Amino acid sequence: MIGAAVIHRPSDTAGVADVVRSAAAADRALRIRGAGTWMDAGLPVRAGETLDLSALGGIDRYTPDDLTISAGAAVTLAELDEVTRAHNQWCPLLPWGDDAGSVGATIATATSGPFAGSLGRPRDLVIGLECVDGLGRVIRAGGRVVKNVAGFDLTRLMTGQWGTLGVITAVHLRLRARPAVDESFTVSGGAEDDSAMRAFAAGPHAPMACMPWPGGWLVRLGGNRASVDAAVAALRRCGEVVQVDDGVWNAVRRDSAPPPRANVWKWDALSQRLKKRFDPAQVLNRGLLGEAS
């Protein structure tokens, strides 16, 4: 049920834990909602109540010198970009969809995008998180700095579990310095096969993104002026090169997104053991893993 009648909107992690404990005690299932942009994920959630995380916003800590940031689950990707841009940094999650999505949901669904191969997937960029499991226990895994690897496996487990094992309430992310030059190009009119472009993508001028585009390819290059110019020169050997506005990637992320799928796990012995360990009453997003009623 997407439109659950009862909506809980706690203002902090303790409030989330209270809602979950109450639901578990009464055997009431909860539909977890972040920004609400991807509520349909391939399998229905059987829940009469919604746990809305929209009040869990705010930047808890930002340390530019460490290239790390800690944010509430409801912070949008646009807000994250605005805060880090002031220090010429970014967290290049850039997932399919748009920047109205929340950082918590991006991590919970492990949603990547056209830049994942070069800039990192959610599992590469999250260094720690806070969540509430199906028993209402607050779990803090990983750390705020890259060198702290305590709880790393649990951080990875909670990344991509679609809110079925824990409700992510805060995340700690690694950042990157923004490239001095960031430009995008289309490449067309080259050889009929894709070998030249694929060789370029794997070569010394590896782009931030490179994907098929109507009539050719769409490429995003980043680095200093000399490295980008060298990459453009290499691109010209693959076909006609035309610079385009970087805003094209917003349209690509929005319009070329694959359908979101939550059933990335099979409802097998392993997933059943994990569910029993973290959510034995099946309070969180019941049905999203394909489990029986």
C-alpha positions in Angstrom: 0.0 0.0 0.0 1.6 3.3 -1.1 -1.1 5.6 0.4 -1.1 4.3 4.0 -3.7 6.1 6.0 -1.7 6.7 9.2 1.4 8.8 8.8 4.1 9.1 11.5 6.6 12.0 11.0 9.1 11.9 13.9 11.6 14.8 14.2 14.7 12.8 15.3 16.2 9.3 15.6 14.7 8.7 19.0 11.2 9.4 17.6 11.8 7.0 14.7 12.8 4.3 17.3 9.7 5.0 19.3 7.5 4.6 16.2 9.2 1.3 15.2 9.0 -0.2 18.7 5.4 0.6 19.0 4.6 -0.9 15.6 6.6 -4.1 16.4 4.8 -4.5 19.7 1.4 -4.2 18.0 2.4 -6.2 14.8 1.8 -3.1 12.6 3.8 -2.8 9.4 5.3 0.5 8.3 6.0 1.8 4.9 9.2 3.8 5.0 9.2 7.0 3.0 12.0 9.4 2.3 11.4 12.1 -0.4 8.7 9.8 -1.8 10.0 9.9 -5.4 10.5 6.2 -5.8 7.7 4.6 -3.8 7.0 1.9 -6.4 10.0 -0.4 -6.5 8.7 -3.5 -8.2 7.0 -5.2 -5.3 4.1 -4.0 -3.2 4.6 -3.0 0.5 1.9 -4.4 2.7 1.5 -1.7 5.4 -1.3 0.4 6.8 1.0 3.1 8.2 3.8 5.3 6.8 6.9 6.3 8.6 7.8 9.6 6.9 11.4 10.7 7.4 11.0 14.2 5.9 11.8 15.9 9.2 15.2 14.3 9.6 17.1 17.0 7.8 20.1 19.2 8.5 23.9 18.9 8.1 25.2 17.6 11.3 28.9 18.0 10.6 30.9 19.1 7.6 34.7 19.0 7.7 36.1 20.2 4.3 39.7 19.5 5.3 38.7 15.8 5.7 36.5 15.7 2.7 33.6 14.3 4.8 30.1 15.3 5.6 27.4 14.0 7.9 23.8 14.6 7.0 20.3 13.8 8.1 18.5 11.2 5.9 16.0 13.8 4.6 18.7 16.2 3.2 18.2 16.4 -0.5 20.9 15.9 -3.0 20.4 19.5 -4.1 21.0 20.7 -0.5 24.1 18.5 -0.3 25.4 20.0 -3.5 24.8 23.5 -2.4 26.6 23.1 0.9 29.7 21.4 -0.6 29.9 23.7 -3.6 30.8 26.6 -1.4 34.1 24.7 -0.6 34.6 23.6 -4.2 33.7 20.0 -3.2 30.9 17.6 -4.1 29.5 14.2 -3.2 29.1 12.7 -6.7 26.2 10.3 -5.9 24.3 11.8 -8.9 21.9 8.9 -9.0 19.2 8.2 -11.6 16.2 10.5 -10.9 16.9 14.0 -9.8 18.4 16.0 -7.0 15.0 16.3 -5.2 15.6 12.8 -3.8 17.0 12.4 -0.3 20.5 11.3 0.5 19.1 8.7 2.9 16.9 7.1 0.3 19.8 7.1 -2.2 21.9 5.1 0.3 19.1 2.9 1.3 18.3 1.9 -2.3 22.0 2.0 -3.4 20.8 4.0 -6.4 23.7 4.8 -8.7 23.7 6.7 -12.0 25.7 7.4 -15.2 28.8 8.5 -13.2 29.0 5.5 -10.9 31.8 3.7 -12.8 34.3 6.6 -12.4 33.1 8.7 -9.4 31.8 5.9 -7.1 28.7 4.0 -6.2 26.8 4.6 -3.0 28.7 1.8 -1.3 31.9 3.5 -2.3 30.9 6.9 -0.9 29.2 6.1 2.4 31.6 5.7 5.2 29.1 5.3 8.0 25.5 5.6 8.9 22.9 5.6 11.7 19.7 3.5 11.4 16.9 2.0 13.4 16.2 -1.7 13.0 12.9 -3.4 13.2 13.1 -3.8 16.9 13.6 -0.1 17.4 17.3 -0.4 18.2 19.5 2.5 17.1 22.5 1.2 15.2 25.6 3.3 14.4 28.0 1.8 11.9 31.2 3.0 10.4 32.6 6.4 11.2 32.7 10.0 10.2 36.2 9.8 8.7 37.5 7.7 5.9 40.2 6.0 8.1 37.7 4.7 10.6 36.5 1.3 9.3 34.8 0.0 12.4 31.4 -1.5 11.4 32.2 -1.3 7.7 30.4 -4.5 6.9 27.2 -3.4 8.6 27.4 -0.1 6.7 27.5 -2.0 3.5 24.7 -4.2 4.5 22.4 -1.3 5.3 23.4 0.3 1.9 20.9 -1.1 -0.6 18.6 -2.9 1.7 15.6 -0.7 0.7 14.5 -0.1 4.3 13.8 -3.7 4.9 16.4 -4.2 7.7 16.8 -0.7 9.0 15.5 2.8 8.7 18.4 5.0 7.8 18.3 8.3 9.8 21.7 9.8 9.1 24.7 9.2 6.8 28.4 10.0 6.7 29.8 10.5 3.3 33.2 11.0 1.6 33.5 13.9 -0.7 35.6 14.8 -3.7 37.2 18.0 -4.9 35.4 19.5 -7.8 37.4 19.3 -11.0 38.8 22.7 -12.1 37.3 22.0 -15.6 34.1 20.1 -16.0 32.8 19.9 -19.6 30.4 17.7 -21.6 30.5 16.8 -25.3 28.6 14.8 -27.9 30.6 12.6 -30.3 29.0 11.6 -33.6 29.9 10.5 -37.1 32.6 8.0 -36.1 33.0 4.4 -37.0 29.9 2.3 -37.1 31.0 0.1 -34.3 31.6 1.3 -30.7 35.2 0.0 -30.3 36.9 3.4 -30.6 34.7 5.0 -28.0 35.0 2.1 -25.6 38.7 2.2 -26.0 38.7 5.9 -25.2 36.6 5.3 -22.1 39.1 2.7 -20.9 42.2 4.7 -21.9 44.4 7.3 -20.2 41.8 10.1 -20.7 39.1 8.2 -18.8 36.0 10.4 -18.7 33.7 11.0 -15.7 30.9 9.5 -17.8 30.5 8.1 -21.2 27.3 6.6 -22.6 25.5 6.0 -25.9 23.5 9.0 -27.1 21.1 9.4 -30.1 23.5 9.5 -33.1 26.6 8.9 -31.1 27.9 9.3 -27.5 27.6 11.7 -24.6 30.8 12.3 -22.6 31.7 14.3 -19.5 35.3 15.2 -18.9 36.9 16.6 -15.7 40.3 17.7 -14.6 42.6 20.6 -15.3 42.6 22.5 -18.5 45.5 20.6 -20.1 44.1 17.2 -19.3 40.6 18.0 -20.6 42.0 19.5 -23.8 44.1 16.4 -24.3 41.0 14.3 -23.8 39.0 16.3 -26.3 41.8 15.9 -28.9 41.6 12.1 -28.3 37.8 12.3 -28.7 38.2 14.0 -32.1 39.8 10.8 -33.4 36.5 9.0 -32.6 34.1 11.4 -34.4 32.8 14.9 -34.6 32.9 16.5 -31.1 30.5 19.2 -30.0 30.4 20.8 -26.6 27.0 20.8 -24.8 25.7 22.3 -21.7 26.3 20.2 -18.6 22.6 20.5 -17.8 22.1 17.7 -20.3 23.0 15.2 -17.5 20.0 16.3 -15.4 17.8 15.2 -18.3 19.8 12.0 -18.8 19.4 11.1 -15.1 15.7 11.9 -15.1 14.7 10.4 -18.5 17.0 7.5 -18.9 16.6 6.0 -15.4 16.1 2.3 -15.3 13.0 1.2 -13.3 13.8 1.0 -9.6 13.8 -2.6 -8.3 13.8 -3.5 -4.6 13.8 -7.3 -5.2 17.5 -7.5 -5.6 17.6 -10.2 -3.0 15.9 -13.5 -3.3 13.7 -14.5 -0.3 16.1 -17.3 0.5 17.7 -18.7 3.6 20.2 -15.8 3.9 17.7 -13.0 3.5 15.4 -14.8 5.9 18.1 -15.0 8.5 18.9 -11.3 8.0 15.3 -10.3 8.3 14.9 -12.4 11.5 18.0 -10.7 13.0 17.1 -7.1 12.2 13.3 -7.1 11.7 11.8 -10.4 13.1 8.3 -8.9 13.2 8.6 -7.8 9.6 7.6 -4.3 10.5 9.8 -2.5 7.9 8.6 -2.4 4.3 6.9 -5.8 4.6 6.7 -7.5 1.2 9.4 -5.5 -0.5 11.8 -8.5 -0.5 9.1 -10.8 -1.9 8.4 -12.5 1.4 5.1 -14.3 1.9 2.2 -12.7 3.9 
